[in-house]
Amino acid sequence: MNAGLLTLGLPIRQPRLAWGTVALLFVYYALSSSRDLSFYDSAELALVAEQLGLGHPIGQPLHTVLGYLATHIPMVPALVGLTMLSVIPAALALLPMMSIADSLSVEGIDPKSAQWVRAVVVVLYALSWTVWESASRIEVYALAALLSLWALARIAAHVRGLASSTQPAFLRTGIVFGLLGATNAYLAVLATLAVVPLLMRSLRARDLHVREIGALVLGGAIGLLPYVYIPLVAHRTDVFVWGAPTSGHALFEYMRGADYARNRGISFDAFFAHLGQWAVWAMKSAALPLGALGVAAHLTLGEMRAAGRTTALIFFTATVALLCSHVVFAPDIADYIDYLMPALLLAGAGTAALLGKAWAYNSGTRMIALGVLVLVAFFAAFPLPSIAERSRHRDHAARILAEGALREVPENGILVAAQDHWVAPLLYLQEVEHQRPDVVVLAYGLSSSSWYWDLVYRRHPELVGSALRGPNGKAGRVVRFLEAQRGRAIFVAEPFVARELNVVVCDVGFAMKVGRMCRGNLATHQATRTLADAMNAIDRGSPSSDSALAEVALARGETLLRLGRPAQALHATLAGIPPSVRPPLHALDVDALVRVPRFDGEMPAWREEAPLGDARRNLMFAAFILGEAGDEVDKAAFVARAAALRLPEATD
């Protein structure tokens, strides 16, 4: 094998082939990746990286600091630079994959064709949509995947004697484990758990000594030093600092993730129910067959001298167990998909080694290897969104949604938003791009925390103070705040917030105008058209965005139906459906919709959970509107179209 700087210090038999695959994958990731804001945590990570602020617990300090550097690359837009912080590590992760695959294969039976088979397999795993999801937008997981796989590959190289086993070498490997912890603490724990059995066996076999393990642990502690960033930035008031951990107690609460305590403490029954849901989703998305094949390959090929029989098994199963242990659970939550990336790539290294070994034998095993290779290619290329459908490079939905809402709020108005797909892009536009600083953006979920109110009043010192303590918890606190700000227009982003605050919606644009005395004057049709255009641009090729748009569209449709505007409700609902599955509107009986009375009953509910929105629900709700209009023919057509997409059944 050929190790050295050209392969990031990893032993790889064919470094030129490895670098060639990295280059090809980089081009694909770069061309298909986001150029703008994305939903979920992406906008928040962009916000704190550009400001050198502090994001949600437990801080991700390495990504924040590297992200700040990435936003200051000459002639590169800040958000593109931040996306490259996912694209480049995701492409480079092929190097440790190739190194692990090499360590699992048998030396001496390694024709060039087998090396090409291994390269093809690792590329196919890297192209699977569950991996592409993390590689194509601003997130921490691609960087974490590179660090975890590199550390595991180095441990395998140490054990086999392919890399130096001196204490300084183990110290460097430990530092990478620590840097992984400073990127994502959970993945650092999972990677450590996965490699412990191999280290323990190596100690018993005297291939390693306690002093090397000590150097590894010391390196891990050194690698965690980026966490010093958190107390250093905690006192800044000019940037967004989550939790304001300025005291010892506040820092402790921040580091233990007190804000997410409600997401812990799951029962065994709930855990296994989540596990069943995850298994169904993972089969449809191909994550389970790809992962199981790779784990089986590691168990078949793994030896004491290689990556370890159980390393991939522990990493993969522990990752799934972590995901299913959350109280708030849906298998296709973007973060939960992202967590799978390192374990899937590690599994892919095993599959690559197994198929390369099979290819190196006689023609019979070559036919088997070819069949499995075709199967892997199918799993990687065709689960939605397939390689041909991915459209994240055209995705501007998060910006369109947030800018539209800010634009329609009158001067000095208040916009209350609860869900992440609203809050993070709104804060980014205000804090980084300084759009509409006069508008008070109130994050409903964060209003339980006193540090957040301090931030709001710093940004808007003209606001009238209100009592934070009082009856009705979070909702009561926000109601008291709104009542103190007399004369300011009030908007909410979601209808459930209006219900909890006991305010009446009088009009719908991008967001919803509320208040006892408000009047409707928003450009409802224009907002619907703009959101439909955003969906048309991505179709089904940018998963987190299409679900967010579906959620917003459904909320707008339900609200417009309650306001007695059924035609607008139908159009608003259909705007959240990808164009490839959206029913045509020209054949609908619009006159029948005019006769629909103001709706005050119960809206359809769903038996099947979704992480956010689901276009299937929009189809079913459109059918519900048509049913209210007496249009049974079109209603049946919509229901049939929804059933073809495996719609969650309505409860009524």
C-alpha positions in Angstrom: 0.0 0.0 0.0 1.0 3.6 -0.5 0.5 5.9 2.4 1.4 9.5 3.0 0.3 13.0 2.5 -1.2 12.3 -0.9 -3.8 10.1 0.8 -4.3 12.2 4.0 -2.0 9.9 5.9 -4.1 6.8 5.1 -2.8 3.6 3.5 -4.4 3.2 0.1 -3.3 0.8 -2.6 -4.2 3.0 -5.5 -4.0 6.7 -4.4 -4.5 8.0 -8.0 -7.7 6.0 -8.4 -8.9 7.2 -5.0 -8.2 10.8 -5.8 -9.9 10.4 -9.1 -13.1 9.2 -7.5 -12.9 12.0 -5.0 -12.7 14.6 -7.8 -15.6 13.1 -9.7 -17.8 13.0 -6.6 -16.8 16.5 -5.7 -18.0 17.7 -9.1 -21.3 16.0 -8.7 -21.9 17.2 -5.1 -20.9 20.8 -6.1 -23.2 20.9 -9.1 -26.2 19.5 -7.2 -25.7 21.3 -3.9 -27.5 24.3 -2.4 -26.5 27.8 -3.3 -28.8 29.5 -0.8 -30.5 29.1 2.6 -32.0 25.7 3.5 -34.5 24.6 6.1 -34.1 23.0 9.4 -30.7 23.7 11.1 -28.9 24.9 8.0 -30.0 28.5 8.3 -29.1 28.6 12.0 -25.7 27.1 11.3 -25.1 29.7 8.6 -26.2 32.5 11.0 -23.8 31.6 13.8 -20.9 30.8 11.4 -21.2 34.2 9.6 -21.5 36.1 12.9 -19.2 33.9 15.0 -22.1 33.4 17.3 -23.4 30.3 19.1 -26.0 27.9 17.9 -28.2 25.3 19.6 -26.6 23.0 22.2 -24.0 21.8 22.4 -22.5 24.3 20.1 -20.7 22.6 17.2 -17.7 24.9 17.7 -15.4 23.4 15.1 -18.0 23.8 12.3 -18.8 27.4 13.5 -15.2 28.5 13.4 -14.4 26.7 10.1 -17.7 28.1 8.7 -16.6 31.6 9.6 -13.5 31.1 7.5 -15.6 29.6 4.7 -17.7 32.7 4.5 -14.7 34.9 3.9 -13.3 33.1 0.8 -12.6 35.8 -1.8 -15.1 36.0 -4.6 -17.2 33.2 -3.2 -20.7 34.0 -1.8 -20.9 33.2 1.9 -23.6 30.6 1.7 -21.8 28.8 -1.2 -18.6 28.8 0.9 -20.5 27.3 3.8 -22.0 24.6 1.6 -18.5 23.7 0.4 -17.9 22.9 4.1 -20.2 20.0 3.4 -19.3 19.2 -0.2 -15.5 19.0 0.3 -15.5 16.7 3.4 -18.2 14.5 1.9 -16.1 14.0 -1.2 -12.9 13.5 0.8 -14.7 10.8 2.9 -14.1 8.4 0.0 -10.4 8.3 1.0 -11.0 6.6 4.4 -13.6 4.4 2.8 -11.1 3.2 0.2 -8.5 2.7 3.0 -10.9 0.6 5.1 -12.0 -1.4 2.0 -8.3 -2.1 1.3 -7.7 -3.2 4.9 -10.6 -5.6 4.7 -9.4 -7.2 1.4 -6.9 -10.0 1.0 -3.5 -8.9 -0.2 -1.9 -10.8 -3.1 -5.3 -11.4 -4.8 -5.9 -7.8 -5.9 -6.1 -7.4 -9.7 -6.7 -3.9 -11.0 -10.3 -4.8 -12.0 -11.0 -5.6 -8.3 -9.7 -2.2 -7.3 -12.0 -0.6 -9.8 -14.9 -2.5 -8.4 -14.1 -1.2 -4.9 -14.0 2.3 -6.3 -17.3 2.0 -8.0 -19.0 0.7 -4.9 -17.8 3.5 -2.6 -18.9 6.0 -5.2 -22.4 4.4 -5.4 -22.8 4.6 -1.6 -21.7 8.2 -1.7 -24.3 8.9 -4.4 -27.2 7.4 -2.4 -29.7 10.1 -1.5 -29.3 9.5 2.3 -25.6 10.5 2.0 -26.2 13.2 -0.7 -28.8 14.8 1.7 -26.0 15.8 4.1 -23.4 16.5 1.4 -25.4 19.1 -0.5 -26.4 21.6 2.1 -25.1 23.5 5.1 -24.8 21.0 7.9 -22.2 19.4 10.3 -22.7 15.8 9.3 -20.4 15.7 6.2 -17.5 17.1 8.3 -18.3 14.6 11.1 -18.4 11.7 8.6 -15.0 12.6 7.3 -13.5 12.9 10.7 -15.1 9.7 12.1 -14.2 7.6 9.0 -10.6 8.9 9.0 -10.2 8.1 12.7 -11.6 4.6 12.2 -9.4 4.0 9.1 -6.3 5.1 11.1 -7.1 2.7 13.9 -7.4 -0.1 11.4 -4.1 0.9 9.9 -2.4 1.1 13.4 -3.7 -2.4 14.2 -2.5 -3.9 10.9 0.9 -2.2 11.2 0.3 -0.1 8.0 0.7 3.1 9.9 3.0 4.2 12.6 1.9 2.9 16.0 4.1 5.3 18.0 2.6 7.4 20.8 2.7 10.6 18.7 0.8 8.8 15.9 -1.9 7.7 18.3 -2.0 11.2 19.7 -2.8 12.6 16.3 -5.5 10.0 15.8 -7.0 10.9 19.2 -7.0 14.6 18.2 -9.2 13.7 15.2 -11.6 11.9 17.5 -11.7 15.0 19.7 -12.3 17.2 16.7 -15.2 14.9 15.8 -16.6 15.5 19.3 -16.3 19.3 18.7 -18.3 18.8 15.5 -21.0 16.4 16.7 -20.7 14.9 20.2 -23.2 12.1 19.5 -21.3 10.8 16.5 -18.1 11.0 18.5 -19.6 8.7 21.1 -20.9 6.3 18.5 -17.5 6.1 16.7 -15.8 5.5 20.0 -18.2 2.7 21.0 -17.7 1.1 17.6 -13.9 1.0 17.9 -13.6 0.0 21.6 -13.9 -3.8 21.0 -11.1 -3.7 18.4 -8.8 -1.7 20.8 -9.5 -4.1 23.7 -8.7 -7.1 21.6 -5.6 -5.5 20.4 -4.5 -4.8 24.0 -5.1 -8.4 24.9 -3.1 -9.6 21.9 -0.3 -7.1 22.8 -0.5 -5.5 19.4 -1.1 -2.3 21.3 0.0 -1.1 24.7 -1.6 1.0 27.4 0.6 3.9 26.5 -0.8 4.0 23.0 -4.3 4.0 24.3 -3.3 6.7 26.8 -2.0 8.8 23.9 -5.3 8.2 22.0 -7.3 9.5 25.1 -5.0 12.5 25.6 -5.3 13.4 21.9 -9.1 13.2 22.2 -9.0 15.7 25.1 -6.8 18.0 23.0 -9.2 17.7 20.1 -12.1 18.9 22.3 -10.3 22.3 22.9 -12.6 24.1 20.3 -15.3 24.0 23.1 -13.3 26.8 24.8 -15.0 28.9 22.1 -18.3 28.6 23.9 -17.5 30.6 27.1 -15.4 33.0 25.0 -18.4 33.9 22.8 -21.0 33.7 25.5 -20.7 37.3 26.5 -21.2 38.8 23.0 -24.4 40.7 22.7 -24.0 41.9 19.1 -24.5 38.4 17.6 -26.9 35.5 18.1 -25.8 33.5 21.1 -28.1 30.6 22.0 -28.7 30.2 25.8 -26.4 33.1 26.8 -24.1 30.7 28.9 -22.4 33.5 30.7 -22.4 31.9 34.2 -21.3 28.5 35.4 -24.9 27.3 35.9 -26.0 28.6 32.5 -23.0 27.0 30.8 -23.8 23.7 32.5 -27.4 23.8 31.4 -26.4 24.6 27.9 -23.8 21.8 27.7 -26.3 19.2 29.0 -28.8 20.3 26.4 -31.5 21.4 28.9 -33.5 23.0 26.0 -34.0 19.5 24.6 -34.8 17.6 27.8 -38.4 17.1 26.6 -37.0 14.9 23.8 -35.6 12.3 26.2 -37.1 9.6 28.5 -38.8 7.3 26.0 -40.5 4.1 27.0 -39.5 0.6 25.7 -42.8 0.3 23.8 -42.3 3.7 22.1 -38.7 2.8 21.2 -39.7 -0.4 19.5 -42.6 1.4 17.8 -40.1 4.0 16.5 -37.8 1.1 15.4 -40.6 -0.4 13.4 -41.3 2.9 11.7 -37.7 3.4 10.9 -37.3 -0.1 9.4 -40.2 0.6 7.0 -38.8 3.9 6.0 -35.3 2.6 5.7 -36.4 -0.2 3.3 -38.2 2.3 1.1 -35.2 4.7 1.1 -32.7 1.9 0.6 -30.8 2.9 3.8 -31.5 -0.5 5.4 -30.5 -2.8 2.5 -27.3 -0.7 1.8 -26.5 -0.7 5.5 -27.2 -4.4 6.1 -25.2 -5.5 3.1 -22.2 -3.5 4.3 -22.5 -4.7 7.9 -22.7 -8.3 6.7 -19.6 -7.7 4.6 -17.7 -6.4 7.6 -18.8 -9.4 9.7 -17.7 -11.7 6.9 -14.3 -10.1 6.1 -13.4 -8.4 9.4 -10.5 -9.8 11.3 -8.3 -8.8 14.2 -5.9 -7.3 11.7 -8.5 -5.3 9.8 -11.3 -2.9 10.7 -12.8 -5.3 13.2 -15.7 -7.6 12.7 -18.1 -5.6 14.8 -17.1 -2.0 14.1 -19.6 -1.4 11.4 -22.3 -3.4 13.2 -21.9 -1.4 16.4 -21.8 2.0 14.5 -24.9 1.3 12.4 -27.1 -0.3 15.1 -26.1 2.3 17.8 -26.9 5.1 15.3 -30.3 3.7 14.7 -30.9 3.1 18.4 -30.0 6.8 19.1 -32.5 8.0 16.5 -35.3 5.8 17.7 -34.7 6.9 21.4 -36.0 10.4 20.7 -39.5 11.3 22.0 -40.1 13.5 18.9 -39.7 11.0 16.1 -40.2 10.6 12.4 -37.7 8.6 10.4 -37.4 11.1 7.7 -36.6 14.1 9.8 -33.6 15.7 8.1 -31.3 15.4 11.1 -32.2 11.8 11.6 -31.3 11.0 8.0 -28.1 13.0 8.3 -27.0 10.9 11.3 -26.9 7.8 9.1 -24.2 9.2 6.8 -21.0 8.0 8.6 -22.4 4.5 9.4 -23.6 4.1 5.8 -20.3 5.1 4.4 -18.5 2.7 6.8 -20.9 0.0 5.6 -20.1 0.9 2.0 -16.4 0.3 2.6 -17.3 -3.3 3.7 -19.5 -3.8 0.6 -16.7 -2.5 -1.6 -14.2 -5.0 0.0 -16.6 -7.9 -0.4 -17.4 -7.3 -4.0 -13.7 -6.6 -4.8 -12.7 -9.9 -3.3 -15.5 -11.7 -5.1 -14.4 -10.1 -8.4 -10.8 -11.3 -7.8 -11.8 -14.9 -7.9 -13.2 -17.1 -10.7 -15.9 -16.2 -13.3 -18.7 -17.7 -11.2 -18.1 -15.4 -8.3 -17.7 -12.5 -10.7 -21.2 -13.1 -11.9 -22.4 -12.9 -8.3 -20.4 -9.8 -7.7 -21.8 -8.2 -10.8 -25.4 -9.0 -9.8 -24.8 -7.5 -6.3 -23.1 -4.5 -7.9 -26.1 -3.8 -10.1 -28.3 -4.1 -7.0 -26.2 -1.6 -5.1 -26.4 0.7 -8.1 -30.2 0.4 -8.1 -30.4 1.2 -4.3 -28.1 4.2 -4.7 -29.7 5.7 -7.8 -33.4 5.2 -7.7 -35.0 5.8 -4.3 -36.6 9.3 -4.3 -35.2 11.7 -5.1 -33.3 9.7 -7.7 -30.0 11.0 -9.1 -31.8 12.5 -12.1 -34.4 14.3 -9.9 -32.2 16.1 -7.4 -32.7 19.8 -7.7 -31.2 21.4 -4.6 -29.1 23.7 -6.8 -32.4 25.4 -7.8 -33.8 25.6 -4.3 -34.5 29.0 -2.9 -37.6 28.1 -1.0 -36.3 29.1 2.5 -35.4 32.6 1.3 -38.6 33.0 -0.7 -40.8 32.1 2.3 -38.9 34.2 4.8 -38.5 37.3 2.6 -42.1 37.1 1.6 -43.3 37.1 5.2 -41.0 40.0 6.2 -42.0 42.0 3.1 -45.7 42.0 3.9 -45.4 42.9 7.6 -46.0 46.7 8.1 -43.3 48.9 9.6 -42.5 47.9 13.2 -44.9 45.0 13.0 -44.5 41.7 14.9 -44.2 38.3 13.3 -44.6 35.2 15.6 -43.2 32.0 14.2 -42.8 28.7 15.9 -41.3 26.0 13.5 -37.7 25.8 12.5 -38.5 26.2 8.8 -39.7 29.7 9.6 -37.6 30.8 12.5 -34.0 30.1 11.3 -34.4 31.7 7.8 -36.1 34.8 9.3 -33.3 35.2 11.9 -30.7 34.8 9.2 -32.2 37.4 7.0 -32.4 39.9 9.9 -29.2 39.2 11.7 -26.9 38.6 8.7 -28.4 40.4 5.8 -30.1 43.1 7.9 -33.4 42.8 6.1 -36.4 44.5 7.8 -34.7 45.1 11.2 -37.8 47.0 12.2 -39.9 43.9 12.3 -40.0 42.0 15.6 -39.5 38.3 14.8 -40.6 36.4 17.9 -39.6 32.7 18.0 -42.5 31.1 19.8 -40.6 28.0 20.8 -37.7 30.0 22.3 -40.1 32.3 24.2 -39.9 29.9 27.2 -36.3 31.0 27.7 -35.4 34.3 29.4 -32.2 34.6 27.4 -34.2 34.9 24.3 -36.3 37.8 25.6 -33.1 39.6 26.5 -32.1 39.2 22.9 -35.4 40.5 21.6 -35.3 43.6 23.8 -31.7 44.3 22.8 -32.6 44.2 19.2 -35.7 46.4 19.8 -35.1 48.6 22.8 -38.3 50.6 22.0 -40.5 47.6 22.9 -42.7 48.0 26.0 -41.8 45.5 28.7 -44.2 42.9 29.9 -44.3 40.3 32.7 -42.4 37.1 31.9 -43.9 35.3 34.9 -47.6 34.7 34.9 -50.4 32.2 34.1 -50.8 30.0 31.0 -47.1 29.3 30.5 -45.4 30.2 27.2 -48.7 31.2 25.5 -49.6 33.5 28.3 -46.1 35.1 28.2 -46.4 35.9 24.5 -50.0 37.2 24.9 -48.9 39.6 27.6 -46.1 40.8 25.4 -48.4 41.4 22.4 -50.9 43.2 24.5 -48.2 45.6 25.7 -47.2 46.5 22.1 -50.3 48.4 21.3 -50.6 49.8 17.8 -48.3 47.2 16.2 -49.6 44.9 13.4 -49.3 41.3 14.4 -48.7 38.3 12.1 -48.3 34.6 12.9 -46.6 32.1 10.6 -48.7 29.1 11.6 -52.4 28.7 12.5 -51.8 26.6 15.6 -49.9 29.6 17.1 -53.0 31.7 16.5 -55.1 29.2 18.3 -52.8 28.9 21.2 -52.6 32.7 21.5 -56.4 33.0 21.1 -56.1 35.5 18.3 -58.3 35.6 15.2 -56.8 35.3 11.7 -58.3 37.9 9.3 -56.1 37.4 6.2 -53.5 35.2 4.7 -50.4 36.1 2.7 -47.2 34.3 3.2 -47.9 34.5 6.9 -51.3 35.3 8.6 -52.5 38.6 9.8 -54.2 38.4 13.2 -55.9 40.6 15.8 -59.3 41.6 17.0 -59.4 44.7 14.8 -57.4 43.7 11.8 -58.6 43.9 8.2 -57.6 41.8 5.2 -55.5 43.5 2.6 -52.7 40.9 1.8 -51.8 39.7 -1.7 -53.0 36.1 -1.1 -53.0 35.1 -4.8 -49.5 36.5 -5.3 -48.1 34.6 -2.3 -49.7 31.4 -3.6 -48.2 31.9 -7.0 -44.8 32.6 -5.6 -44.9 29.5 -3.4 -46.1 27.4 -6.3 -43.2 28.7 -8.4 -40.7 27.7 -5.6 -42.2 24.2 -5.6 -42.1 24.0 -9.4 -38.4 24.8 -9.3 -37.5 21.8 -7.1 -40.3 19.4 -7.8 -39.4 16.3 -5.6 -35.7 16.9 -5.7 -35.0 18.8 -2.5 -36.6 16.8 0.3 -36.5 19.2 3.2 -37.8 22.1 1.1 -40.7 20.2 -0.5 -41.9 19.1 2.9 -41.7 22.6 4.3 -43.5 24.1 1.3 -46.2 21.4 1.6 -46.7 22.2 5.3 -47.0 26.0 4.7 -49.3 25.4 1.7 -51.6 23.2 3.8 -51.7 25.6 6.7 -52.6 28.4 4.3 -55.3 26.3 2.6 -56.9 25.3 5.9 -57.0 28.9 7.1 -58.4 30.3 3.9 -61.2 27.7 4.0 -62.1 28.8 7.5 -62.2 32.4 6.2 -64.8 31.4 3.6 -62.5 31.6 0.6 -62.6 28.0 -0.8 -61.2 28.7 -4.3 -58.2 30.4 -2.8 -57.9 27.6 -0.3 -57.8 25.0 -3.1 -55.1 26.9 -5.0 -53.1 27.5 -1.8 -53.2 23.8 -1.0 -52.2 22.7 -4.4 -49.2 25.0 -4.4 -47.6 22.7 -1.9 -47.7 19.7 -4.3 -44.7 19.0 -6.6 -45.6 19.7 -10.2 -44.9 16.1 -11.3 -47.8 14.8 -9.1 -50.0 18.0 -9.0 -53.4 17.5 -10.5 -54.4 19.9 -13.4 -56.6 22.8 -12.4 -58.3 23.6 -15.7 -60.8 20.7 -15.4 -62.1 21.7 -11.9 -65.5 23.1 -11.4 -64.5 26.5 -9.9 -68.2 27.7 -9.8 -69.0 24.9 -7.4 -66.3 26.2 -5.0 -68.0 29.6 -4.8 -71.0 28.0 -3.2 -69.0 26.5 -0.3 -70.0 28.1 3.0 -67.5 29.3 5.6 -66.1 26.2 7.2 -66.1 25.9 11.0 -65.9 22.2 11.5 -63.0 19.8 12.2 -60.3 19.6 9.6 -59.1 16.1 8.4 -56.5 14.5 10.7 -53.9 11.9 9.8 -53.1 8.5 11.2 -49.6 8.4 9.8 -47.1 10.9 11.1 -44.9 13.1 9.0 -41.8 15.1 10.1 -43.3 18.3 8.7 -45.5 18.5 5.6 -46.4 15.9 3.1 -47.7 16.5 -0.4 -50.0 13.5 0.0 -51.9 15.3 2.7 -52.3 18.4 0.5 -53.8 16.1 -2.1 -56.3 14.7 0.4 -57.2 18.1 1.8 -57.8 19.4 -1.8 -60.1 16.4 -2.2 -61.8 17.4 1.1 -62.4 20.9 -0.3 -63.9 19.5 -3.5 -66.1 17.2 -1.4 -67.4 20.3 0.4 -68.3 21.8 -3.0 -70.2 18.7 -4.0 -67.7 17.8 -6.7 -67.5 14.1 -6.1 -65.9 13.3 -9.5 -62.9 15.5 -8.9 -62.7 14.5 -5.3 -62.5 10.8 -6.3 -59.8 11.6 -8.8 -57.7 13.5 -6.2 -58.2 10.6 -3.6 -57.0 8.1 -6.3 -54.0 10.2 -7.0 -53.2 10.5 -3.3 -53.6 6.7 -2.9 -51.0 6.2 -5.6 -48.6 8.1 -3.5 -49.4 6.0 -0.4 -51.3 8.8 1.4 -51.7 8.6 5.2 -55.4 7.8 5.8 -57.7 10.5 7.2 -59.2 9.7 10.6 -62.6 10.9 9.7 
